[in-house]
Amino acid sequence: MKKDKKQKQARSGSIKAKIIGTIVPIIAILIVVMIVLAYTISSNIIQNNATELLDSSISYQSKSIAAWLD
């Protein structure tokens, strides 16, 4: 009788192993989601800053060219 109980526990695994087996993948998925979000947000910010910088550079260059022509 005792052997049957121990065999069932050995097959099903301990509670600690089950908890770790569920928590680790959840944490890994959350980390991947956070990395993807950080990448997309940073990428958008960098693109917006680059666009603004190019626009201001174009404006300055056009004013300089207009000043040369006058």
PDB file of N, CA, C, O and CB in Angstrom:
ATOM      1  N   MET A   1       0.812  -1.185   0.000  1.00  0.00           N
ATOM      2  CA  MET A   1       0.000   0.000   0.000  1.00  0.00           C
ATOM      3  C   MET A   1       0.863   1.260   0.000  1.00  0.00           C
ATOM      4  O   MET A   1       0.596   2.196  -0.754  1.00  0.00           O
ATOM      5  CB  MET A   1      -0.928  -0.008   1.192  1.00  0.00           C
ATOM      6  N   LYS A   2       1.881   1.285   0.830  1.00  0.00           N
ATOM      7  CA  LYS A   2       2.743   2.458   0.915  1.00  0.00           C
ATOM      8  C   LYS A   2       3.532   2.637  -0.374  1.00  0.00           C
ATOM      9  O   LYS A   2       3.777   3.762  -0.810  1.00  0.00           O
ATOM     10  CB  LYS A   2       3.695   2.341   2.109  1.00  0.00           C
ATOM     11  N   LYS A   3       3.930   1.522  -0.983  1.00  0.00           N
ATOM     12  CA  LYS A   3       4.693   1.615  -2.222  1.00  0.00           C
ATOM     13  C   LYS A   3       3.846   2.206  -3.338  1.00  0.00           C
ATOM     14  O   LYS A   3       4.340   2.989  -4.149  1.00  0.00           O
ATOM     15  CB  LYS A   3       5.218   0.241  -2.632  1.00  0.00           C
ATOM     16  N   ASP A   4       2.588   1.839  -3.382  1.00  0.00           N
ATOM     17  CA  ASP A   4       1.698   2.382  -4.407  1.00  0.00           C
ATOM     18  C   ASP A   4       1.568   3.898  -4.270  1.00  0.00           C
ATOM     19  O   ASP A   4       1.578   4.620  -5.267  1.00  0.00           O
ATOM     20  CB  ASP A   4       0.315   1.723  -4.318  1.00  0.00           C
ATOM     21  N   LYS A   5       1.448   4.368  -3.045  1.00  0.00           N
ATOM     22  CA  LYS A   5       1.333   5.801  -2.791  1.00  0.00           C
ATOM     23  C   LYS A   5       2.603   6.534  -3.223  1.00  0.00           C
ATOM     24  O   LYS A   5       2.534   7.589  -3.854  1.00  0.00           O
ATOM     25  CB  LYS A   5       1.049   6.060  -1.303  1.00  0.00           C
ATOM     26  N   LYS A   6       3.752   5.975  -2.884  1.00  0.00           N
ATOM     27  CA  LYS A   6       5.025   6.599  -3.250  1.00  0.00           C
ATOM     28  C   LYS A   6       5.211   6.585  -4.755  1.00  0.00           C
ATOM     29  O   LYS A   6       5.733   7.545  -5.320  1.00  0.00           O
ATOM     30  CB  LYS A   6       6.198   5.885  -2.566  1.00  0.00           C
ATOM     31  N   GLN A   7       4.794   5.515  -5.413  1.00  0.00           N
ATOM     32  CA  GLN A   7       4.931   5.443  -6.859  1.00  0.00           C
ATOM     33  C   GLN A   7       4.043   6.489  -7.537  1.00  0.00           C
ATOM     34  O   GLN A   7       4.458   7.105  -8.519  1.00  0.00           O
ATOM     35  CB  GLN A   7       4.580   4.035  -7.361  1.00  0.00           C
ATOM     36  N   LYS A   8       2.837   6.692  -7.029  1.00  0.00           N
ATOM     37  CA  LYS A   8       1.950   7.710  -7.593  1.00  0.00           C
ATOM     38  C   LYS A   8       2.543   9.106  -7.426  1.00  0.00           C
ATOM     39  O   LYS A   8       2.464   9.928  -8.339  1.00  0.00           O
ATOM     40  CB  LYS A   8       0.568   7.643  -6.931  1.00  0.00           C
ATOM     41  N   GLN A   9       3.131   9.373  -6.271  1.00  0.00           N
ATOM     42  CA  GLN A   9       3.743  10.678  -6.036  1.00  0.00           C
ATOM     43  C   GLN A   9       4.963  10.865  -6.929  1.00  0.00           C
ATOM     44  O   GLN A   9       5.203  11.960  -7.437  1.00  0.00           O
ATOM     45  CB  GLN A   9       4.136  10.833  -4.561  1.00  0.00           C
ATOM     46  N   ALA A  10       5.727   9.801  -7.117  1.00  0.00           N
ATOM     47  CA  ALA A  10       6.921   9.906  -7.948  1.00  0.00           C
ATOM     48  C   ALA A  10       6.536  10.169  -9.399  1.00  0.00           C
ATOM     49  O   ALA A  10       7.203  10.943 -10.085  1.00  0.00           O
ATOM     50  CB  ALA A  10       7.770   8.628  -7.843  1.00  0.00           C
ATOM     51  N   ARG A  11       5.470   9.534  -9.872  1.00  0.00           N
ATOM     52  CA  ARG A  11       5.039   9.721 -11.254  1.00  0.00           C
ATOM     53  C   ARG A  11       4.458  11.114 -11.479  1.00  0.00           C
ATOM     54  O   ARG A  11       4.743  11.757 -12.488  1.00  0.00           O
ATOM     55  CB  ARG A  11       4.012   8.663 -11.632  1.00  0.00           C
ATOM     56  N   SER A  12       3.667  11.559 -10.563  1.00  0.00           N
ATOM     57  CA  SER A  12       3.004  12.847 -10.754  1.00  0.00           C
ATOM     58  C   SER A  12       3.933  14.030 -10.493  1.00  0.00           C
ATOM     59  O   SER A  12       3.648  15.132 -10.963  1.00  0.00           O
ATOM     60  CB  SER A  12       1.798  12.941  -9.851  1.00  0.00           C
ATOM     61  N   GLY A  13       5.005  13.849  -9.779  1.00  0.00           N
ATOM     62  CA  GLY A  13       5.949  14.918  -9.490  1.00  0.00           C
ATOM     63  C   GLY A  13       5.549  15.683  -8.253  1.00  0.00           C
ATOM     64  O   GLY A  13       4.408  15.622  -7.797  1.00  0.00           O
ATOM     65  N   SER A  14       6.504  16.394  -7.730  1.00  0.00           N
ATOM     66  CA  SER A  14       6.229  17.146  -6.509  1.00  0.00           C
ATOM     67  C   SER A  14       5.517  18.456  -6.837  1.00  0.00           C
ATOM     68  O   SER A  14       5.528  18.919  -7.978  1.00  0.00           O
ATOM     69  CB  SER A  14       7.535  17.424  -5.739  1.00  0.00           C
ATOM     70  N   ILE A  15       4.918  19.024  -5.844  1.00  0.00           N
ATOM     71  CA  ILE A  15       4.221  20.302  -6.017  1.00  0.00           C
ATOM     72  C   ILE A  15       5.218  21.395  -6.389  1.00  0.00           C
ATOM     73  O   ILE A  15       4.919  22.271  -7.201  1.00  0.00           O
ATOM     74  CB  ILE A  15       3.453  20.688  -4.727  1.00  0.00           C
ATOM     75  N   LYS A  16       6.393  21.335  -5.792  1.00  0.00           N
ATOM     76  CA  LYS A  16       7.436  22.329  -6.080  1.00  0.00           C
ATOM     77  C   LYS A  16       7.810  22.291  -7.561  1.00  0.00           C
ATOM     78  O   LYS A  16       7.951  23.335  -8.198  1.00  0.00           O
ATOM     79  CB  LYS A  16       8.691  22.077  -5.203  1.00  0.00           C
ATOM     80  N   ALA A  17       7.968  21.092  -8.102  1.00  0.00           N
ATOM     81  CA  ALA A  17       8.331  20.963  -9.516  1.00  0.00           C
ATOM     82  C   ALA A  17       7.210  21.475 -10.414  1.00  0.00           C
ATOM     83  O   ALA A  17       7.475  22.108 -11.436  1.00  0.00           O
ATOM     84  CB  ALA A  17       8.654  19.501  -9.858  1.00  0.00           C
ATOM     85  N   LYS A  18       5.971  21.208 -10.043  1.00  0.00           N
ATOM     86  CA  LYS A  18       4.843  21.687 -10.844  1.00  0.00           C
ATOM     87  C   LYS A  18       4.767  23.208 -10.830  1.00  0.00           C
ATOM     88  O   LYS A  18       4.532  23.834 -11.864  1.00  0.00           O
ATOM     89  CB  LYS A  18       3.528  21.093 -10.328  1.00  0.00           C
ATOM     90  N   ILE A  19       4.968  23.796  -9.662  1.00  0.00           N
ATOM     91  CA  ILE A  19       4.918  25.256  -9.556  1.00  0.00           C
ATOM     92  C   ILE A  19       6.042  25.884 -10.370  1.00  0.00           C
ATOM     93  O   ILE A  19       5.821  26.845 -11.106  1.00  0.00           O
ATOM     94  CB  ILE A  19       5.013  25.701  -8.080  1.00  0.00           C
ATOM     95  N   ILE A  20       7.232  25.346 -10.237  1.00  0.00           N
ATOM     96  CA  ILE A  20       8.369  25.874 -11.007  1.00  0.00           C
ATOM     97  C   ILE A  20       8.131  25.672 -12.498  1.00  0.00           C
ATOM     98  O   ILE A  20       8.453  26.537 -13.312  1.00  0.00           O
ATOM     99  CB  ILE A  20       9.693  25.189 -10.578  1.00  0.00           C
ATOM    100  N   GLY A  21       7.563  24.518 -12.846  1.00  0.00           N
ATOM    101  CA  GLY A  21       7.286  24.225 -14.251  1.00  0.00           C
ATOM    102  C   GLY A  21       6.267  25.159 -14.872  1.00  0.00           C
ATOM    103  O   GLY A  21       6.267  25.351 -16.088  1.00  0.00           O
ATOM    104  N   THR A  22       5.403  25.741 -14.067  1.00  0.00           N
ATOM    105  CA  THR A  22       4.433  26.687 -14.623  1.00  0.00           C
ATOM    106  C   THR A  22       4.902  28.130 -14.520  1.00  0.00           C
ATOM    107  O   THR A  22       4.604  28.940 -15.398  1.00  0.00           O
ATOM    108  CB  THR A  22       3.105  26.537 -13.919  1.00  0.00           C
ATOM    109  N   ILE A  23       5.620  28.459 -13.475  1.00  0.00           N
ATOM    110  CA  ILE A  23       6.045  29.848 -13.273  1.00  0.00           C
ATOM    111  C   ILE A  23       7.170  30.241 -14.229  1.00  0.00           C
ATOM    112  O   ILE A  23       7.158  31.347 -14.769  1.00  0.00           O
ATOM    113  CB  ILE A  23       6.498  30.055 -11.828  1.00  0.00           C
ATOM    114  N   VAL A  24       8.129  29.362 -14.442  1.00  0.00           N
ATOM    115  CA  VAL A  24       9.279  29.703 -15.292  1.00  0.00           C
ATOM    116  C   VAL A  24       8.844  30.037 -16.724  1.00  0.00           C
ATOM    117  O   VAL A  24       9.288  31.057 -17.250  1.00  0.00           O
ATOM    118  CB  VAL A  24      10.286  28.540 -15.311  1.00  0.00           C
ATOM    119  N   PRO A  25       8.004  29.237 -17.378  1.00  0.00           N
ATOM    120  CA  PRO A  25       7.576  29.635 -18.728  1.00  0.00           C
ATOM    121  C   PRO A  25       6.776  30.937 -18.755  1.00  0.00           C
ATOM    122  O   PRO A  25       6.909  31.730 -19.687  1.00  0.00           O
ATOM    123  CB  PRO A  25       6.747  28.535 -19.341  1.00  0.00           C
ATOM    124  N   ILE A  26       5.951  31.154 -17.739  1.00  0.00           N
ATOM    125  CA  ILE A  26       5.178  32.402 -17.687  1.00  0.00           C
ATOM    126  C   ILE A  26       6.107  33.598 -17.578  1.00  0.00           C
ATOM    127  O   ILE A  26       5.910  34.600 -18.265  1.00  0.00           O
ATOM    128  CB  ILE A  26       4.194  32.387 -16.502  1.00  0.00           C
ATOM    129  N   ILE A  27       7.108  33.506 -16.731  1.00  0.00           N
ATOM    130  CA  ILE A  27       8.071  34.602 -16.574  1.00  0.00           C
ATOM    131  C   ILE A  27       8.862  34.802 -17.859  1.00  0.00           C
ATOM    132  O   ILE A  27       9.123  35.937 -18.259  1.00  0.00           O
ATOM    133  CB  ILE A  27       9.029  34.324 -15.397  1.00  0.00           C
ATOM    134  N   ALA A  28       9.246  33.704 -18.508  1.00  0.00           N
ATOM    135  CA  ALA A  28       9.992  33.814 -19.764  1.00  0.00           C
ATOM    136  C   ALA A  28       9.149  34.515 -20.828  1.00  0.00           C
ATOM    137  O   ALA A  28       9.657  35.360 -21.565  1.00  0.00           O
ATOM    138  CB  ALA A  28      10.426  32.418 -20.262  1.00  0.00           C
ATOM    139  N   ILE A  29       7.878  34.172 -20.907  1.00  0.00           N
ATOM    140  CA  ILE A  29       6.993  34.815 -21.882  1.00  0.00           C
ATOM    141  C   ILE A  29       6.840  36.299 -21.568  1.00  0.00           C
ATOM    142  O   ILE A  29       6.871  37.131 -22.475  1.00  0.00           O
ATOM    143  CB  ILE A  29       5.611  34.128 -21.897  1.00  0.00           C
ATOM    144  N   LEU A  30       6.676  36.636 -20.294  1.00  0.00           N
ATOM    145  CA  LEU A  30       6.551  38.044 -19.914  1.00  0.00           C
ATOM    146  C   LEU A  30       7.811  38.834 -20.260  1.00  0.00           C
ATOM    147  O   LEU A  30       7.724  39.976 -20.712  1.00  0.00           O
ATOM    148  CB  LEU A  30       6.258  38.163 -18.419  1.00  0.00           C
ATOM    149  N   ILE A  31       8.971  38.236 -20.052  1.00  0.00           N
ATOM    150  CA  ILE A  31      10.224  38.917 -20.382  1.00  0.00           C
ATOM    151  C   ILE A  31      10.316  39.165 -21.881  1.00  0.00           C
ATOM    152  O   ILE A  31      10.720  40.247 -22.309  1.00  0.00           O
ATOM    153  CB  ILE A  31      11.434  38.093 -19.904  1.00  0.00           C
ATOM    154  N   VAL A  32       9.943  38.171 -22.682  1.00  0.00           N
ATOM    155  CA  VAL A  32       9.981  38.341 -24.136  1.00  0.00           C
ATOM    156  C   VAL A  32       9.018  39.445 -24.569  1.00  0.00           C
ATOM    157  O   VAL A  32       9.356  40.259 -25.428  1.00  0.00           O
ATOM    158  CB  VAL A  32       9.632  37.015 -24.848  1.00  0.00           C
ATOM    159  N   VAL A  33       7.832  39.477 -23.987  1.00  0.00           N
ATOM    160  CA  VAL A  33       6.857  40.521 -24.318  1.00  0.00           C
ATOM    161  C   VAL A  33       7.404  41.896 -23.952  1.00  0.00           C
ATOM    162  O   VAL A  33       7.255  42.844 -24.722  1.00  0.00           O
ATOM    163  CB  VAL A  33       5.519  40.267 -23.591  1.00  0.00           C
ATOM    164  N   MET A  34       8.033  42.015 -22.789  1.00  0.00           N
ATOM    165  CA  MET A  34       8.606  43.298 -22.381  1.00  0.00           C
ATOM    166  C   MET A  34       9.721  43.735 -23.321  1.00  0.00           C
ATOM    167  O   MET A  34       9.831  44.918 -23.643  1.00  0.00           O
ATOM    168  CB  MET A  34       9.135  43.211 -20.953  1.00  0.00           C
ATOM    169  N   ILE A  35      10.544  42.798 -23.762  1.00  0.00           N
ATOM    170  CA  ILE A  35      11.629  43.131 -24.686  1.00  0.00           C
ATOM    171  C   ILE A  35      11.062  43.623 -26.013  1.00  0.00           C
ATOM    172  O   ILE A  35      11.541  44.614 -26.565  1.00  0.00           O
ATOM    173  CB  ILE A  35      12.544  41.910 -24.915  1.00  0.00           C
ATOM    174  N   VAL A  36      10.045  42.936 -26.522  1.00  0.00           N
ATOM    175  CA  VAL A  36       9.441  43.344 -27.794  1.00  0.00           C
ATOM    176  C   VAL A  36       8.803  44.727 -27.671  1.00  0.00           C
ATOM    177  O   VAL A  36       8.953  45.561 -28.564  1.00  0.00           O
ATOM    178  CB  VAL A  36       8.388  42.311 -28.247  1.00  0.00           C
ATOM    179  N   LEU A  37       8.096  44.973 -26.574  1.00  0.00           N
ATOM    180  CA  LEU A  37       7.491  46.292 -26.370  1.00  0.00           C
ATOM    181  C   LEU A  37       8.547  47.385 -26.268  1.00  0.00           C
ATOM    182  O   LEU A  37       8.398  48.452 -26.862  1.00  0.00           O
ATOM    183  CB  LEU A  37       6.630  46.289 -25.112  1.00  0.00           C
ATOM    184  N   ALA A  38       9.598  47.125 -25.525  1.00  0.00           N
ATOM    185  CA  ALA A  38      10.664  48.120 -25.384  1.00  0.00           C
ATOM    186  C   ALA A  38      11.310  48.408 -26.732  1.00  0.00           C
ATOM    187  O   ALA A  38      11.634  49.556 -27.035  1.00  0.00           O
ATOM    188  CB  ALA A  38      11.724  47.639 -24.380  1.00  0.00           C
ATOM    189  N   TYR A  39      11.498  47.373 -27.538  1.00  0.00           N
ATOM    190  CA  TYR A  39      12.109  47.558 -28.855  1.00  0.00           C
ATOM    191  C   TYR A  39      11.221  48.409 -29.753  1.00  0.00           C
ATOM    192  O   TYR A  39      11.700  49.341 -30.400  1.00  0.00           O
ATOM    193  CB  TYR A  39      12.380  46.201 -29.515  1.00  0.00           C
ATOM    194  N   THR A  40       9.938  48.093 -29.795  1.00  0.00           N
ATOM    195  CA  THR A  40       9.053  48.842 -30.686  1.00  0.00           C
ATOM    196  C   THR A  40       8.894  50.291 -30.239  1.00  0.00           C
ATOM    197  O   THR A  40       8.878  51.197 -31.073  1.00  0.00           O
ATOM    198  CB  THR A  40       7.688  48.171 -30.754  1.00  0.00           C
ATOM    199  N   ILE A  41       8.779  50.515 -28.952  1.00  0.00           N
ATOM    200  CA  ILE A  41       8.651  51.886 -28.449  1.00  0.00           C
ATOM    201  C   ILE A  41       9.928  52.672 -28.728  1.00  0.00           C
ATOM    202  O   ILE A  41       9.865  53.814 -29.184  1.00  0.00           O
ATOM    203  CB  ILE A  41       8.343  51.885 -26.934  1.00  0.00           C
ATOM    204  N   SER A  42      11.074  52.076 -28.460  1.00  0.00           N
ATOM    205  CA  SER A  42      12.350  52.752 -28.713  1.00  0.00           C
ATOM    206  C   SER A  42      12.538  53.030 -30.192  1.00  0.00           C
ATOM    207  O   SER A  42      13.016  54.097 -30.575  1.00  0.00           O
ATOM    208  CB  SER A  42      13.515  51.914 -28.189  1.00  0.00           C
ATOM    209  N   SER A  43      12.163  52.072 -31.017  1.00  0.00           N
ATOM    210  CA  SER A  43      12.293  52.254 -32.457  1.00  0.00           C
ATOM    211  C   SER A  43      11.445  53.422 -32.941  1.00  0.00           C
ATOM    212  O   SER A  43      11.903  54.229 -33.751  1.00  0.00           O
ATOM    213  CB  SER A  43      11.895  50.976 -33.192  1.00  0.00           C
ATOM    214  N   ASN A  44      10.224  53.518 -32.455  1.00  0.00           N
ATOM    215  CA  ASN A  44       9.358  54.635 -32.846  1.00  0.00           C
ATOM    216  C   ASN A  44       9.914  55.970 -32.374  1.00  0.00           C
ATOM    217  O   ASN A  44       9.869  56.953 -33.114  1.00  0.00           O
ATOM    218  CB  ASN A  44       7.953  54.437 -32.287  1.00  0.00           C
ATOM    219  N   ILE A  45      10.433  56.020 -31.166  1.00  0.00           N
ATOM    220  CA  ILE A  45      11.010  57.262 -30.645  1.00  0.00           C
ATOM    221  C   ILE A  45      12.217  57.679 -31.476  1.00  0.00           C
ATOM    222  O   ILE A  45      12.364  58.852 -31.817  1.00  0.00           O
ATOM    223  CB  ILE A  45      11.412  57.097 -29.166  1.00  0.00           C
ATOM    224  N   ILE A  46      13.074  56.728 -31.798  1.00  0.00           N
ATOM    225  CA  ILE A  46      14.271  57.040 -32.590  1.00  0.00           C
ATOM    226  C   ILE A  46      13.879  57.523 -33.980  1.00  0.00           C
ATOM    227  O   ILE A  46      14.462  58.481 -34.486  1.00  0.00           O
ATOM    228  CB  ILE A  46      15.194  55.806 -32.697  1.00  0.00           C
ATOM    229  N   GLN A  47      12.897  56.872 -34.604  1.00  0.00           N
ATOM    230  CA  GLN A  47      12.458  57.301 -35.932  1.00  0.00           C
ATOM    231  C   GLN A  47      11.863  58.707 -35.894  1.00  0.00           C
ATOM    232  O   GLN A  47      12.123  59.513 -36.786  1.00  0.00           O
ATOM    233  CB  GLN A  47      11.432  56.314 -36.495  1.00  0.00           C
ATOM    234  N   ASN A  48      11.080  59.000 -34.881  1.00  0.00           N
ATOM    235  CA  ASN A  48      10.500  60.342 -34.762  1.00  0.00           C
ATOM    236  C   ASN A  48      11.582  61.397 -34.561  1.00  0.00           C
ATOM    237  O   ASN A  48      11.527  62.467 -35.168  1.00  0.00           O
ATOM    238  CB  ASN A  48       9.503  60.392 -33.601  1.00  0.00           C
ATOM    239  N   ASN A  49      12.562  61.102 -33.716  1.00  0.00           N
ATOM    240  CA  ASN A  49      13.655  62.053 -33.494  1.00  0.00           C
ATOM    241  C   ASN A  49      14.465  62.268 -34.764  1.00  0.00           C
ATOM    242  O   ASN A  49      14.853  63.395 -35.071  1.00  0.00           O
ATOM    243  CB  ASN A  49      14.570  61.564 -32.369  1.00  0.00           C
ATOM    244  N   ALA A  50      14.722  61.195 -35.504  1.00  0.00           N
ATOM    245  CA  ALA A  50      15.477  61.321 -36.746  1.00  0.00           C
ATOM    246  C   ALA A  50      14.702  62.148 -37.765  1.00  0.00           C
ATOM    247  O   ALA A  50      15.284  62.972 -38.471  1.00  0.00           O
ATOM    248  CB  ALA A  50      15.801  59.936 -37.320  1.00  0.00           C
ATOM    249  N   THR A  51      13.409  61.935 -37.844  1.00  0.00           N
ATOM    250  CA  THR A  51      12.580  62.704 -38.775  1.00  0.00           C
ATOM    251  C   THR A  51      12.579  64.180 -38.409  1.00  0.00           C
ATOM    252  O   THR A  51      12.711  65.034 -39.286  1.00  0.00           O
ATOM    253  CB  THR A  51      11.145  62.166 -38.790  1.00  0.00           C
ATOM    254  N   GLU A  52      12.433  64.485 -37.144  1.00  0.00           N
ATOM    255  CA  GLU A  52      12.457  65.883 -36.705  1.00  0.00           C
ATOM    256  C   GLU A  52      13.807  66.528 -36.993  1.00  0.00           C
ATOM    257  O   GLU A  52      13.867  67.684 -37.410  1.00  0.00           O
ATOM    258  CB  GLU A  52      12.141  65.980 -35.208  1.00  0.00           C
ATOM    259  N   LEU A  53      14.881  65.792 -36.774  1.00  0.00           N
ATOM    260  CA  LEU A  53      16.217  66.320 -37.040  1.00  0.00           C
ATOM    261  C   LEU A  53      16.410  66.583 -38.527  1.00  0.00           C
ATOM    262  O   LEU A  53      16.973  67.609 -38.910  1.00  0.00           O
ATOM    263  CB  LEU A  53      17.288  65.350 -36.534  1.00  0.00           C
ATOM    264  N   LEU A  54      15.948  65.665 -39.360  1.00  0.00           N
ATOM    265  CA  LEU A  54      16.062  65.878 -40.801  1.00  0.00           C
ATOM    266  C   LEU A  54      15.206  67.052 -41.262  1.00  0.00           C
ATOM    267  O   LEU A  54      15.632  67.830 -42.116  1.00  0.00           O
ATOM    268  CB  LEU A  54      15.660  64.615 -41.555  1.00  0.00           C
ATOM    269  N   ASP A  55      14.022  67.186 -40.715  1.00  0.00           N
ATOM    270  CA  ASP A  55      13.167  68.320 -41.080  1.00  0.00           C
ATOM    271  C   ASP A  55      13.817  69.648 -40.707  1.00  0.00           C
ATOM    272  O   ASP A  55      13.789  70.596 -41.493  1.00  0.00           O
ATOM    273  CB  ASP A  55      11.802  68.198 -40.397  1.00  0.00           C
ATOM    274  N   SER A  56      14.396  69.721 -39.525  1.00  0.00           N
ATOM    275  CA  SER A  56      15.048  70.970 -39.121  1.00  0.00           C
ATOM    276  C   SER A  56      16.289  71.234 -39.967  1.00  0.00           C
ATOM    277  O   SER A  56      16.598  72.385 -40.276  1.00  0.00           O
ATOM    278  CB  SER A  56      15.425  70.923 -37.631  1.00  0.00           C
ATOM    279  N   SER A  57      16.994  70.182 -40.338  1.00  0.00           N
ATOM    280  CA  SER A  57      18.169  70.348 -41.192  1.00  0.00           C
ATOM    281  C   SER A  57      17.761  70.832 -42.578  1.00  0.00           C
ATOM    282  O   SER A  57      18.416  71.701 -43.154  1.00  0.00           O
ATOM    283  CB  SER A  57      18.950  69.028 -41.299  1.00  0.00           C
ATOM    284  N   ILE A  58      16.696  70.280 -43.105  1.00  0.00           N
ATOM    285  CA  ILE A  58      16.206  70.713 -44.417  1.00  0.00           C
ATOM    286  C   ILE A  58      15.772  72.174 -44.364  1.00  0.00           C
ATOM    287  O   ILE A  58      16.055  72.945 -45.282  1.00  0.00           O
ATOM    288  CB  ILE A  58      15.030  69.822 -44.882  1.00  0.00           C
ATOM    289  N   SER A  59      15.100  72.545 -43.309  1.00  0.00           N
ATOM    290  CA  SER A  59      14.654  73.932 -43.163  1.00  0.00           C
ATOM    291  C   SER A  59      15.852  74.876 -43.108  1.00  0.00           C
ATOM    292  O   SER A  59      15.854  75.923 -43.755  1.00  0.00           O
ATOM    293  CB  SER A  59      13.791  74.093 -41.897  1.00  0.00           C
ATOM    294  N   TYR A  60      16.861  74.503 -42.340  1.00  0.00           N
ATOM    295  CA  TYR A  60      18.055  75.345 -42.227  1.00  0.00           C
ATOM    296  C   TYR A  60      18.775  75.445 -43.571  1.00  0.00           C
ATOM    297  O   TYR A  60      19.208  76.526 -43.969  1.00  0.00           O
ATOM    298  CB  TYR A  60      19.010  74.785 -41.152  1.00  0.00           C
ATOM    299  N   GLN A  61      18.901  74.321 -44.264  1.00  0.00           N
ATOM    300  CA  GLN A  61      19.596  74.332 -45.553  1.00  0.00           C
ATOM    301  C   GLN A  61      18.837  75.164 -46.583  1.00  0.00           C
ATOM    302  O   GLN A  61      19.447  75.881 -47.376  1.00  0.00           O
ATOM    303  CB  GLN A  61      19.783  72.902 -46.070  1.00  0.00           C
ATOM    304  N   SER A  62      17.522  75.068 -46.573  1.00  0.00           N
ATOM    305  CA  SER A  62      16.745  75.856 -47.544  1.00  0.00           C
ATOM    306  C   SER A  62      16.869  77.353 -47.252  1.00  0.00           C
ATOM    307  O   SER A  62      16.928  78.166 -48.174  1.00  0.00           O
ATOM    308  CB  SER A  62      15.254  75.432 -47.520  1.00  0.00           C
ATOM    309  N   LYS A  63      16.907  77.710 -45.976  1.00  0.00           N
ATOM    310  CA  LYS A  63      17.098  79.121 -45.625  1.00  0.00           C
ATOM    311  C   LYS A  63      18.486  79.594 -46.036  1.00  0.00           C
ATOM    312  O   LYS A  63      18.649  80.727 -46.489  1.00  0.00           O
ATOM    313  CB  LYS A  63      16.890  79.336 -44.116  1.00  0.00           C
ATOM    314  N   SER A  64      19.480  78.734 -45.879  1.00  0.00           N
ATOM    315  CA  SER A  64      20.843  79.102 -46.276  1.00  0.00           C
ATOM    316  C   SER A  64      20.941  79.287 -47.782  1.00  0.00           C
ATOM    317  O   SER A  64      21.579  80.228 -48.255  1.00  0.00           O
ATOM    318  CB  SER A  64      21.843  78.037 -45.813  1.00  0.00           C
ATOM    319  N   ILE A  65      20.318  78.400 -48.526  1.00  0.00           N
ATOM    320  CA  ILE A  65      20.349  78.514 -49.989  1.00  0.00           C
ATOM    321  C   ILE A  65      19.596  79.765 -50.436  1.00  0.00           C
ATOM    322  O   ILE A  65      20.035  80.463 -51.350  1.00  0.00           O
ATOM    323  CB  ILE A  65      19.737  77.252 -50.651  1.00  0.00           C
ATOM    324  N   ALA A  66      18.486  80.043 -49.804  1.00  0.00           N
ATOM    325  CA  ALA A  66      17.723  81.249 -50.150  1.00  0.00           C
ATOM    326  C   ALA A  66      18.533  82.499 -49.843  1.00  0.00           C
ATOM    327  O   ALA A  66      18.457  83.480 -50.582  1.00  0.00           O
ATOM    328  CB  ALA A  66      16.383  81.284 -49.387  1.00  0.00           C
ATOM    329  N   ALA A  67      19.300  82.479 -48.774  1.00  0.00           N
ATOM    330  CA  ALA A  67      20.138  83.629 -48.428  1.00  0.00           C
ATOM    331  C   ALA A  67      21.252  83.804 -49.445  1.00  0.00           C
ATOM    332  O   ALA A  67      21.604  84.936 -49.776  1.00  0.00           O
ATOM    333  CB  ALA A  67      20.729  83.466 -47.022  1.00  0.00           C
ATOM    334  N   TRP A  68      21.813  82.719 -49.946  1.00  0.00           N
ATOM    335  CA  TRP A  68      22.862  82.826 -50.954  1.00  0.00           C
ATOM    336  C   TRP A  68      22.315  83.416 -52.253  1.00  0.00           C
ATOM    337  O   TRP A  68      22.987  84.201 -52.921  1.00  0.00           O
ATOM    338  CB  TRP A  68      23.488  81.454 -51.220  1.00  0.00           C
ATOM    339  N   LEU A  69      21.096  83.030 -52.598  1.00  0.00           N
ATOM    340  CA  LEU A  69      20.521  83.499 -53.859  1.00  0.00           C
ATOM    341  C   LEU A  69      20.135  84.975 -53.802  1.00  0.00           C
ATOM    342  O   LEU A  69      20.090  85.653 -54.829  1.00  0.00           O
ATOM    343  CB  LEU A  69      19.303  82.663 -54.217  1.00  0.00           C
ATOM    344  N   ASP A  70      19.860  85.459 -52.610  1.00  0.00           N
ATOM    345  CA  ASP A  70      19.461  86.868 -52.487  1.00  0.00           C
ATOM    346  C   ASP A  70      20.623  87.760 -52.528  1.00  0.00           C
ATOM    347  O   ASP A  70      20.469  88.978 -52.438  1.00  0.00           O
ATOM    348  CB  ASP A  70      18.703  87.112 -51.233  1.00  0.00           C
TER     349      ASP A  70
END
